[in-house]
């Protein structure tokens, strides 16, 4: 064995191949500083899935912000689900905010290739009724001003503490609306925590356990139904970056 080759070339980090023309400016959170970068990848059967994840913190606001750019693609069929700026943010003592931003070209039920669709879903799990009302009032007001069509829905299978999901869907690729909604979500979250009381002993474990252990398995099965093979443990790794470490 050539020891020098082993020492210099044993394992190289996976490359961040993200095309930056498709990324978004950060939400207008004062003082965000990058404090971590992660790449989570998997290849299984005909599917390759890559997550490029960045973590930021704002010392001034106490907000932790994580964003994700992801491509899960069947390399034979060309069908895919791409996260284009999915994010989580949290101010310690307050609930998490999640925004899922996806562009896909397949039918979620059958896996058949279809026309491109942009979807955004916004969640505020663990908020109480008052806080949730404040948040959605601010979010809806901004969406109405921008003339966005949206729905607020509840889904069976989610824990009671999860609350409703705010959903936007539009045919085609619309990265501008994703950028706009990222800022709208931040503005609504800031209004929410500014008008509610911090809970010093806030227990994030219900959301963390649901995301890492339950939702990872749910999404593994959902991807399988769409003709995409993503191991549950890879989904768990992705979700752990979103919610662990508060």
Secondary structure, 3 states (H helix, E strand, C coil): CCHHHHHHHCCCCCCCCCCHHHCCCCCCCCCEEEEEEEEEEEEECCEEEEEEEEEEEECCCCEEEEEEEEEEEECCCCCEEEEEEEEEEEECCCCCEEEEEEEEEECCCCCCEEEEEEEEEEECCCCCHHHHHHHHHHHHHHHHHCCCCCEEECCCCCCHHHCCEEEEEEECCCHHHHHHHHHHHHHHHHHHHHCCCCCCCCCCHHHHHHHHHHHHHHHHHHHHHCCCCCCHHHHHHHHHHHHCCC
